[in-house]
Amino acid sequence: MSRIAHPHNSTPILAAAEQWVQRCLVSDGSVFTNESIWTLANLDALDRFVVQQPDAGEGSFYEKLELQVAGAPPEARKLMSELLWALLLFPSNITEDMKRESFIRVWGWSGDSLNPGNPFLDDAVLDGIGSAGMGINTNRWREVNYFVALGKAVKQLAETARHSVLSDYDRFMEWIATVPTEGDRQFRHMLRYFLFPDRVERMSSNGDRRRVLLGFGVAPIKVTRKWTDRQLDDALLKLRVEQEDRFGTTDLDFYQHPLREEWQKPNDTGTEEPEEDSGIAGVNEPTPTIYVKDRAGAKNLILYGPPGTGKTYRLQQMQADYTDQPADIDRPAWELQLVAAYGWRAVLAAALADIGKPTKVADFEGHSLIRAKAAQRNRKGSVRPTMWGYLQEHASREKGTVNVATHRPPYSFEKDVDSYWSLVSDWQDQDGEAFELHARWVAGPAKNADPVKRYRVVTFHPSYSYEDFVIGLRPVGGADTGGAVGFRMVDGVFKQACADALANPGRRHALFIDEINRADIAKVFGELITLIEPDKRARYDAAGNITAGMEVQLPGTGAEEGEDERFGVPENLDIIGTMNTADRSIALLDIALRRRFEFREIGPDYSVIARKVEEVELSLLLKVINDRIEFLADRDRLIGHAYFSAVRSIVDLRAVFQGRIIPLLQEYFFDDWSRVEMVLSNGTGRSVFIARESLDAAKLFSGAEAASLAQRYRYRVTEPSGWGSLEFLGICQQP
């Protein structure tokens, strides 16, 4: 039975969930008080003040939420507290104390206080059923918006109908399909589990559902990705019954021995995508120590498709998978992420500021900031030579104790005659970057409102090179040498991303590459094209020695008469790119890249624009245009739905056609206006958007040869003010 949730005790949690459903969803009551809290009026207030007035500004989730509900009635603010309680009832990756403090804090915005001894705030109730991953933090506002919409849909039913829908699996699945949702919202799965724990597995996303079915040989992910929630539930229920018969017990859990080993094997190659496209994580319970820890394989993925299909938007959505809230990670991991955004000079200055007194290099080499930077840069052994180099390069010369050839601002450091280093008195003004780092260090992760990013982003272009991407010489100015310029080997974004991932092996990192096909891939990746393969990814032990995978020697990185640096691509770094198939540069895509990446096509999504502007159905209009383009050219040059996403009136539609659609068609057909005319033609075969004028050879040229010249036409775009709904409807008419 799916009520088994080791190491958690699901009994008090499911009991609390059942009371919540009856008191709050079926009736209009409350879990924290005897008042009527879960009413349609209060849900409407949350919709008006929270959902309809999003706050994209600075601040934490709770800081912004407090401002949003400030104008809502006190009862609606209490409802928000209970709504968050229900939303966080499932996740086990948020501590009981953190949950309890959040609910009490939000309840307090109503002007009343909430008793922390309330039985629904007991540790046993707040323990959680399973991890919901970082998605429950990074996408919490989306979950709240969905929850409010779902609550309103429930309250619009009669009370008897609510009871029927929420107690019958078949009726519930039919009903919830009518509730609009953006992406694969986790609460949809959590609620289904709480309502039917003997029918639904304890999985907060469909990612693990598909992986389980793949691991047990039921169906591949390319098939189950098209399945509905109902189909996945049915398949898992059938599989559970088979396993209960196989092992002779109902006390089975897909996240525990003996079932887990069937679908989460050690050193899993990760050839299938583990999670949803939306980036929401599934349950990920700790493995018993007697088993080998699972390793997720590296993901090399390229999203490809014509322009306007949302490839870059999806890339941005995926970034939530690689973002941590500072309060949700431990101090060492936060330190690694903190120093990754700063260079050695700023780290040294912040460390000296933290020590607060003159110090010798050997004495502050062990400072936490220095150790974190060394780990982040994958430096083995002592880093004193590096420290000395930066200290001297950015030292003040007023005391006359530092005399080096390369001297660059900011001049933050000074050294006395006994080689004790300290900061100059105005170092904060000299080095704003170091001052910022020191302030963030002193504040610590709990006070740091900025999310911690485990990813880097780059956009390729035709002049992008290996030196930009991996490592290369960069000019270094010499302010004290008469303007002379020197050069230094500097890591590119790919090598920096690898260093980040290597320093934090317990978490997945990512490098996002937009427009990956616009650069010369073979030159940009160089010898690393082999190292990015999942089975060539490097794995290291605690001492930094490679234990699996491959390394290469990076040319030009060794000191004089020294060996070049050995470099491998860590197994916890995902490389995710986008590719516009309409670009003519696609023909230059290196065949080696094709073999090493999974390609996922992102086509036009007509459901996104399934609405009418006056009488014009936008989705039908775009589909007709795309069908004609595919016939006359190919599917690589379709038009994405994003071009129409902001269209709300005929005026908008005119502007999109004049400024974007027609110029794009002109580019697609290489200025062959006859093809543009065909794409935009109506049922009579003519286009009101393109005017055609005949050019008479006899009037333009003299002599008998003029009669042999072929007829030609001049094309022009007609006046947009004449384009009305009838003209756009004409495109959709059958010949």
C-alpha positions in Angstrom: 0.0 0.0 0.0 1.3 3.5 -0.9 0.7 4.7 2.7 4.2 3.4 3.5 6.5 6.5 3.6 9.7 5.3 5.4 11.4 7.0 7.2 8.3 9.2 7.7 5.2 8.1 9.6 2.3 8.9 7.3 -0.5 8.1 9.7 -0.8 11.5 11.6 -0.1 13.4 8.3 -2.9 11.6 6.4 -5.2 11.9 9.3 -4.6 15.7 9.4 -5.1 15.9 5.6 -8.4 14.1 5.9 -9.6 16.5 8.5 -8.5 19.4 6.4 -10.4 18.1 3.4 -13.6 17.7 5.3 -13.4 20.9 7.4 -12.0 23.2 4.7 -12.7 21.9 1.2 -16.0 20.2 1.7 -17.1 22.7 4.4 -15.9 26.3 4.9 -14.2 25.8 8.2 -10.6 26.0 9.4 -7.8 23.8 10.8 -6.4 26.4 13.2 -9.7 27.9 14.5 -13.4 27.5 14.7 -14.0 30.3 12.3 -15.2 30.0 8.7 -12.0 30.6 6.8 -12.2 28.6 3.6 -14.9 30.5 1.9 -15.3 31.6 -1.7 -15.2 35.2 -0.6 -11.8 34.8 1.0 -10.5 32.8 -1.9 -11.7 35.6 -4.2 -9.8 38.1 -2.0 -6.6 36.1 -2.4 -7.1 35.9 -6.1 -7.6 39.7 -6.3 -4.7 40.7 -4.0 -2.1 37.9 -4.7 -2.8 36.2 -8.0 -3.9 39.2 -9.9 -1.2 41.5 -8.4 2.1 39.6 -8.7 5.1 41.2 -7.1 8.3 40.7 -9.2 10.4 43.1 -7.1 13.1 42.4 -4.6 12.6 40.5 -1.4 11.9 37.0 -0.2 8.6 35.2 -0.9 7.2 36.1 2.5 8.3 39.7 2.3 6.5 40.2 -1.0 3.5 38.1 0.1 3.0 40.4 3.2 2.8 43.4 0.9 0.4 41.7 -1.4 -2.1 40.7 1.3 -1.9 44.0 3.2 -5.1 45.2 1.7 -7.0 41.9 2.0 -9.5 41.2 4.8 -8.0 39.7 8.0 -9.9 36.4 7.3 -8.3 36.2 3.9 -4.8 36.6 5.5 -5.7 33.7 7.9 -6.7 31.7 4.9 -3.3 32.3 3.3 -1.7 30.8 6.4 -3.8 27.7 6.2 -3.3 27.4 2.5 0.4 27.4 3.0 -0.1 24.7 5.7 -1.9 22.5 3.2 0.7 23.2 0.5 3.6 22.3 2.7 2.0 19.3 4.4 3.6 16.9 1.8 7.2 18.2 1.5 9.7 16.6 3.9 12.7 18.7 2.7 11.5 21.7 4.8 12.0 21.4 8.5 9.1 21.3 11.0 10.4 24.5 12.7 10.6 26.4 9.4 7.1 25.4 8.4 5.6 26.2 11.8 7.3 29.6 12.0 6.0 30.5 8.5 2.4 29.6 9.3 2.5 31.6 12.6 4.1 34.5 10.8 1.5 34.7 8.1 -1.4 34.2 10.5 -0.1 37.1 12.6 -0.6 39.5 9.6 -4.4 39.2 10.4 -3.8 40.9 13.8 -4.4 37.7 15.7 -1.8 35.3 17.1 -1.7 31.5 16.4 -1.0 29.1 19.2 2.2 27.1 18.4 0.7 24.3 20.4 -2.1 23.8 17.9 -2.3 20.0 17.1 -2.1 20.7 13.4 1.3 22.3 14.1 2.7 19.2 15.8 6.1 17.9 14.6 4.5 14.6 13.6 2.0 16.4 11.3 4.6 18.7 9.8 7.3 15.9 9.2 6.3 15.5 5.6 5.6 12.6 3.3 8.5 13.0 0.8 10.8 15.5 -0.6 9.4 17.9 -3.2 12.8 19.1 -4.2 13.8 22.8 -4.7 10.7 23.3 -6.9 8.5 23.8 -3.8 10.7 26.8 -2.9 11.5 28.3 -6.3 8.0 27.8 -7.7 6.0 28.4 -4.5 4.2 31.4 -5.9 3.1 29.4 -8.9 1.8 26.7 -6.5 -0.1 29.3 -4.5 -1.7 30.7 -7.6 -2.8 27.2 -8.7 -4.1 26.4 -5.2 -6.2 29.5 -5.1 -7.7 28.7 -8.6 -8.3 25.1 -7.4 -9.9 26.3 -4.2 -12.3 28.6 -6.1 -13.3 25.8 -8.4 -14.1 23.6 -5.4 -16.2 26.3 -3.7 -18.2 26.8 -6.8 -19.6 23.3 -6.3 -22.5 22.6 -4.0 -21.4 21.1 -0.7 -22.8 17.6 -1.6 -21.0 17.8 -4.9 -17.7 18.7 -3.2 -18.0 15.6 -1.0 -18.7 13.4 -4.0 -15.9 14.8 -6.1 -13.3 14.7 -3.3 -14.2 11.1 -2.3 -14.5 9.4 -5.6 -11.3 8.9 -7.7 -13.0 8.8 -11.0 -15.1 11.9 -10.5 -12.1 13.7 -9.0 -9.9 13.0 -12.1 -12.7 14.2 -14.4 -13.2 17.4 -12.3 -9.6 18.4 -11.7 -8.9 18.2 -15.5 -11.2 21.3 -15.8 -9.0 23.4 -13.4 -6.6 25.5 -15.5 -2.9 24.9 -14.6 0.4 26.5 -15.7 3.0 23.8 -16.1 3.1 20.6 -14.0 2.0 21.9 -10.6 3.2 19.7 -7.7 0.1 20.4 -5.6 -2.1 18.7 -8.1 -0.2 15.4 -7.3 0.1 16.1 -3.6 -3.7 16.6 -3.3 -4.4 13.5 -5.3 -2.2 11.5 -2.9 -3.9 12.9 0.2 -7.3 12.1 -1.1 -6.6 8.6 -2.4 -3.4 7.3 -0.6 -4.4 3.7 -1.4 -4.8 4.5 -5.1 -2.0 7.0 -5.8 1.7 6.8 -5.2 3.5 9.4 -3.0 5.2 11.2 -5.8 4.9 15.0 -6.2 5.6 15.0 -9.9 5.3 12.7 -12.9 9.1 12.6 -13.4 9.6 9.7 -11.0 6.4 8.0 -12.1 7.8 7.7 -15.6 11.2 6.6 -14.3 9.6 3.8 -12.2 7.6 2.6 -15.2 10.8 2.7 -17.3 12.9 0.8 -14.7 10.3 -2.0 -14.4 10.0 -2.3 -18.1 6.4 -1.1 -18.4 7.0 1.6 -21.0 9.7 4.0 -22.2 9.6 7.6 -21.2 9.0 8.7 -24.8 5.7 6.8 -24.5 4.7 7.7 -20.9 5.4 11.4 -21.5 2.2 11.5 -23.5 0.2 9.7 -20.8 -2.3 11.4 -18.5 -2.2 11.4 -14.7 -4.9 8.8 -14.8 -2.9 6.5 -17.1 0.2 6.8 -15.0 -1.8 6.1 -11.8 -3.4 3.0 -13.4 0.0 1.7 -14.6 1.6 2.2 -11.2 -1.3 0.6 -9.3 -1.1 -2.5 -11.6 2.7 -2.6 -11.1 2.3 -2.3 -7.3 -0.2 -5.2 -7.2 2.3 -7.3 -9.2 5.1 -6.5 -6.8 3.0 -7.2 -3.7 2.3 -10.6 -5.2 6.0 -11.1 -6.1 7.3 -10.3 -2.6 4.3 -11.5 -0.6 3.7 -8.3 1.3 1.9 -5.0 1.0 4.5 -3.1 3.0 6.3 -1.9 -0.2 7.6 1.6 -1.2 9.1 2.4 -4.5 11.7 4.6 -2.7 12.9 1.8 -0.5 14.5 -1.7 -0.8 13.7 -3.9 -2.7 11.9 -1.8 -5.3 14.1 1.1 -5.5 17.0 -0.9 -7.0 14.8 -1.8 -9.9 14.5 1.7 -11.2 17.3 3.7 -9.5 20.4 1.7 -10.1 24.0 2.7 -9.0 25.8 4.7 -11.6 22.7 5.2 -13.6 23.7 6.6 -17.0 20.8 9.0 -17.0 19.9 8.4 -20.6 16.3 9.3 -19.9 15.2 12.6 -18.5 14.5 12.2 -14.8 12.1 15.1 -14.3 9.3 17.1 -15.8 9.9 19.8 -18.5 8.7 22.3 -15.9 11.7 21.6 -13.7 9.7 20.5 -10.7 11.6 17.8 -8.7 10.0 14.6 -7.6 10.3 12.7 -4.3 13.9 11.9 -3.6 14.1 10.1 -0.3 17.5 9.2 1.2 18.8 5.8 0.3 19.6 3.4 3.2 23.3 3.4 3.9 23.7 -0.3 3.0 23.1 0.6 -0.7 25.3 2.6 -3.0 24.3 6.2 -3.4 22.5 6.8 -6.7 24.2 9.1 -9.2 22.2 10.9 -11.8 23.8 10.9 -15.2 24.9 14.1 -17.0 22.4 15.7 -19.2 23.5 17.0 -22.6 20.3 18.5 -24.1 19.5 20.8 -27.0 16.1 22.3 -27.4 15.6 23.0 -31.1 12.8 24.5 -33.2 11.7 27.5 -35.3 11.7 31.0 -33.9 9.1 32.0 -31.4 8.4 28.6 -29.9 9.6 29.5 -26.4 13.0 27.7 -26.4 14.8 30.5 -24.5 11.8 30.8 -22.2 12.0 27.1 -21.4 15.7 27.6 -20.7 14.9 30.3 -18.2 12.3 28.1 -16.6 14.8 25.3 -16.2 17.1 27.6 -14.2 14.8 27.1 -11.2 16.1 23.5 -11.0 19.6 24.9 -10.4 18.7 27.7 -7.9 18.8 27.4 -4.1 17.5 29.7 -1.5 20.4 30.6 0.8 18.4 29.6 3.9 17.8 26.1 2.5 21.5 25.1 2.1 24.2 24.4 4.6 27.0 26.9 5.3 29.9 25.2 3.4 27.7 24.9 0.2 26.7 28.5 0.6 30.3 29.6 0.9 31.2 27.8 -2.3 28.4 29.5 -4.2 29.2 32.9 -2.7 32.9 33.0 -3.7 32.1 31.6 -7.2 30.9 35.1 -8.1 34.1 36.9 -7.0 37.8 36.8 -7.9 40.8 36.1 -5.7 41.4 39.8 -5.0 38.0 40.4 -3.5 38.2 37.1 -1.5 41.5 38.1 0.0 40.3 41.5 0.9 37.1 40.1 2.5 39.1 37.6 4.5 41.5 40.3 5.8 38.5 42.5 6.7 37.0 39.6 8.6 40.2 39.0 10.5 40.5 42.7 11.3 44.2 42.9 12.0 47.6 42.6 10.2 48.2 39.0 9.3 50.9 36.9 7.5 49.9 35.0 4.4 50.5 31.6 6.1 48.2 32.6 9.0 45.1 33.5 6.9 45.5 30.8 4.2 43.1 28.7 6.3 40.3 31.3 6.5 37.0 29.8 5.4 36.7 32.2 2.4 40.2 31.3 1.2 39.5 27.6 1.6 36.2 27.9 -0.2 37.8 29.8 -3.1 40.5 27.2 -3.4 37.9 24.4 -3.5 35.8 26.4 -6.0 38.8 26.8 -8.3 39.9 23.1 -7.8 43.2 24.1 -6.3 45.1 21.3 -4.6 47.7 21.9 -1.9 48.8 25.3 -0.8 47.5 28.5 -2.5 50.1 30.8 -0.9 51.7 31.6 -4.3 48.4 32.7 -5.7 47.7 34.8 -2.6 51.1 36.5 -2.7 50.6 37.3 -6.4 47.3 39.0 -5.9 48.3 40.8 -2.7 51.4 42.3 -4.4 49.7 43.1 -7.6 47.0 45.1 -5.8 49.2 46.6 -3.0 49.7 50.2 -2.2 53.3 51.5 -2.8 53.1 54.2 -0.2 55.1 52.2 2.4 57.7 51.2 -0.2 57.6 47.5 0.9 56.2 46.1 -2.4 58.0 46.5 -5.6 56.7 44.3 -8.4 56.5 44.7 -12.2 52.8 44.3 -12.6 50.7 46.7 -10.5 47.0 47.2 -11.0 44.2 49.0 -9.2 42.4 48.7 -6.9 45.2 49.2 -4.5 43.5 47.6 -1.5 46.4 46.0 0.4 49.5 47.1 2.2 52.5 45.2 3.7 54.7 46.2 6.6 58.4 45.5 6.9 57.7 42.2 8.7 55.5 40.9 5.9 52.2 41.4 7.7 49.4 42.2 5.3 46.4 44.4 6.0 43.9 46.6 4.2 44.4 50.3 3.4 42.1 52.6 5.4 39.8 53.4 2.4 39.7 49.9 1.0 35.9 50.0 0.9 36.1 52.9 -1.6 39.0 51.3 -3.5 37.3 48.0 -4.0 33.5 48.0 -4.0 33.4 44.3 -5.1 35.4 43.2 -2.0 33.2 45.4 0.2 30.1 43.7 -1.2 31.5 40.3 -0.6 32.5 41.1 3.0 29.0 42.4 3.7 27.4 39.3 2.3 29.8 37.1 4.3 29.0 38.9 7.5 25.2 38.7 6.9 25.4 34.9 6.2 23.0 32.7 4.3 20.0 33.3 6.5 20.1 37.1 5.8 21.1 36.8 2.2 17.9 37.4 0.1 19.6 36.6 -3.2 19.0 33.1 -4.6 22.1 31.0 -5.0 22.6 30.0 -8.6 24.2 26.7 -9.7 24.3 27.7 -13.3 26.0 30.0 -15.8 24.5 31.4 -19.0 26.2 32.2 -22.3 25.0 33.1 -25.8 27.0 31.9 -28.8 27.7 34.2 -31.8 29.8 33.8 -35.0 33.0 35.2 -33.4 32.7 33.2 -30.2 35.9 31.1 -29.7 37.6 28.4 -27.7 39.5 31.1 -25.8 36.1 32.7 -24.8 34.6 29.4 -23.8 37.4 27.3 -22.2 40.6 29.3 -21.5 42.6 31.9 -23.3 44.8 34.9 -23.0 43.2 38.2 -21.9 44.8 41.6 -21.8 45.7 43.0 -18.4 46.2 46.8 -18.1 49.2 48.2 -16.3 48.2 51.5 -14.7 51.7 52.0 -13.2 53.7 51.0 -16.3 52.9 53.8 -18.6 49.8 52.2 -20.0 51.6 49.0 -21.0 49.3 46.0 -21.4 50.2 42.4 -20.4 48.4 39.2 -20.9 47.1 36.5 -18.6 45.4 33.1 -19.1 41.8 33.5 -18.0 39.2 30.8 -17.6 36.2 30.9 -19.9 32.6 30.3 -18.9 32.7 26.6 -19.5 35.8 26.1 -17.4 34.3 28.2 -14.6 31.1 26.2 -14.7 33.1 23.0 -14.4 35.0 24.4 -11.4 31.7 25.3 -9.7 30.3 21.8 -10.3 33.6 20.1 -9.1 33.6 22.1 -5.9 30.0 21.1 -5.1 29.7 17.5 -6.2 26.5 16.8 -4.2 24.4 19.2 -6.3 23.7 19.4 -10.0 25.0 22.4 -11.9 24.3 23.6 -15.4 25.7 25.6 -18.3 22.9 27.1 -20.4 24.0 28.0 -24.0 21.5 30.0 -26.0 21.9 30.0 -29.8 24.4 27.1 -29.7 24.5 26.7 -33.5 25.5 30.2 -34.2 29.2 29.5 -33.3 31.7 27.2 -34.9 31.1 24.3 -32.5 34.2 22.3 -33.5 36.4 25.3 -32.7 34.6 26.4 -29.6 34.6 23.0 -27.8 38.0 21.9 -29.2 39.2 18.7 -27.5 36.4 18.9 -24.9 33.9 17.5 -27.4 34.9 14.1 -26.1 34.9 15.0 -22.4 31.2 16.1 -22.4 30.0 12.6 -23.2 28.1 11.2 -20.2 30.3 8.1 -20.0 33.5 10.2 -20.3 32.5 12.5 -17.4 35.1 12.8 -14.6 34.5 11.6 -11.1 37.0 12.5 -8.3 37.6 11.2 -4.8 37.9 13.4 -1.7 41.6 14.0 -2.4 40.8 15.3 -5.9 42.2 12.2 -7.7 40.2 11.1 -10.7 38.5 7.7 -10.2 36.4 7.5 -13.4 36.1 9.2 -16.7 38.7 11.1 -18.7 40.9 14.2 -18.4 42.9 16.1 -21.0 45.8 18.5 -20.6 44.8 22.1 -21.4 47.5 23.7 -23.7 49.2 26.8 -22.4 48.2 26.4 -18.8 51.5 25.0 -17.4 54.2 27.1 -15.8 57.6 27.3 -17.4 59.0 23.8 -18.0 55.9 22.6 -16.1 53.1 20.2 -17.1 49.9 21.6 -18.5 46.8 21.5 -16.3 44.8 18.3 -16.4 41.1 19.0 -16.9 38.0 16.9 -16.8 34.3 17.7 -17.1 32.5 16.8 -13.8 29.6 14.3 -14.0 27.2 16.7 -12.1 27.4 19.4 -14.8 24.4 19.5 -17.3 24.9 21.3 -20.6 21.6 22.6 -22.0 21.4 24.6 -25.2 18.9 26.1 -27.7 19.0 26.0 -31.4 16.9 28.0 -33.9 16.3 25.8 -36.9 15.5 28.7 -39.1 19.1 30.0 -38.9 21.1 29.4 -42.0 24.0 28.5 -39.7 22.3 25.2 -38.8 24.1 23.6 -41.7 27.4 24.2 -39.9 26.3 22.2 -36.9 29.2 19.8 -36.2 28.2 16.1 -36.6 30.2 15.3 -33.4 27.9 17.6 -31.5 24.8 15.7 -32.8 26.2 12.4 -31.5 26.8 13.8 -28.0 23.6 15.6 -27.3 19.9 14.6 -26.9 17.8 16.8 -29.2 14.3 17.7 -28.2 12.1 19.5 -30.7 10.0 22.5 -29.5 7.3 23.3 -32.0 4.5 25.8 -32.1 2.0 25.3 -29.3 -1.3 26.4 -30.8 -3.1 25.9 -27.4 -1.3 28.9 -26.0 -3.0 31.2 -28.4 -6.4 29.4 -28.6 -8.5 32.6 -28.4 -10.4 34.9 -30.8 -9.6 38.4 -31.7 -13.0 39.7 -33.0 -13.8 36.7 -35.2 -10.3 35.6 -36.0 -9.2 32.4 -34.3 -5.4 33.0 -33.7 -4.5 29.4 -33.4 -6.2 28.5 -36.7 -4.7 31.4 -38.4 -1.1 30.5 -37.4 -1.7 26.8 -38.2 -2.8 27.6 -41.7 0.2 29.8 -42.3 2.5 27.2 -40.9 1.0 24.4 -43.0 1.6 26.5 -46.1 5.2 27.3 -45.1 5.9 23.6 -44.5 4.6 22.8 -48.0 6.5 25.5 -49.7 9.7 25.3 -47.6 10.2 22.9 -44.7 9.2 22.5 -41.0 12.4 24.1 -39.8 11.0 27.5 -40.9 7.6 27.6 -39.2 6.4 30.5 -37.1 6.2 30.1 -33.3 3.2 30.9 -31.1 5.1 33.6 -29.3 4.7 36.0 -32.2 0.9 36.1 -31.4 1.1 35.7 -27.6 0.6 39.5 -27.0 -2.1 40.0 -29.6 -5.3 41.2 -28.0 -6.9 43.2 -30.8 -7.0 43.6 -34.6 -4.6 46.6 -34.1 -2.1 44.3 -32.4 -2.6 41.7 -35.2 -1.9 44.2 -37.9 1.3 45.4 -36.1 2.5 41.8 -35.8 1.9 41.0 -39.5 3.5 44.3 -40.7 6.5 44.3 -38.4 7.2 40.6 -37.8 5.4 38.0 -39.9 5.8 39.5 -43.3 9.5 40.4 -42.9 10.1 36.9 -41.5 8.4 35.3 -44.5 10.5 37.5 -46.8 13.6 36.2 -45.1 12.4 32.6 -45.3 11.7 32.7 -49.0 14.8 34.8 -49.9 12.7 37.7 -51.1 10.6 35.5 -53.4 7.5 37.6 -52.9 5.3 35.2 -54.9 5.8 32.6 -52.1 5.0 35.2 -49.5 1.8 36.0 -51.4 0.9 32.3 -51.5 1.3 31.9 -47.8 -1.0 34.9 -47.1 -3.5 34.2 -49.9 -7.2 33.9 -49.3 -9.7 31.4 -50.8 -9.4 33.0 -54.2 -5.7 32.5 -54.4 -4.9 36.2 -54.0 -3.5 38.1 -51.0 -4.9 41.4 -49.7 -1.7 41.8 -47.7 0.6 41.8 -50.8 -0.2 43.9 -53.9 1.1 42.6 -57.2 1.7 44.9 -60.2 2.6 43.7 -63.6 5.8 45.1 -65.3 5.3 45.4 -69.1 8.5 44.7 -71.0 7.2 46.4 -74.1 6.9 49.7 -72.2 10.2 49.4 -70.6 12.4 48.2 -73.4 12.6 48.9 -77.2 13.4 46.4 -79.9 12.1 43.1 -80.9 13.9 41.2 -78.1 11.5 42.9 -75.6 8.7 40.6 -76.7 10.8 37.5 -75.7 11.3 38.7 -72.1 9.3 36.9 -69.4 6.5 38.7 -67.6 7.6 40.1 -64.2 5.8 41.5 -61.2 6.5 44.2 -58.6 5.3 43.4 -55.1 4.6 45.7 -52.2 2.9 45.4 -48.8 -0.5 47.0 -48.8 -1.6 49.6 -46.3 -2.1 47.9 -42.9 -5.0 50.2 -42.0 -7.1 48.3 -44.5 -6.5 44.9 -42.8 -9.6 44.0 -40.9 -11.0 40.8 -39.4 -12.4 39.7 -42.8 -8.9 40.0 -44.4 -7.4 37.8 -41.7 -10.3 35.3 -41.9 -9.7 35.1 -45.6 -6.3 33.3 -45.0 -8.1 30.6 -43.1 -10.6 30.0 -46.0 -10.3 26.8 -48.1 -9.6 27.4 -51.8 
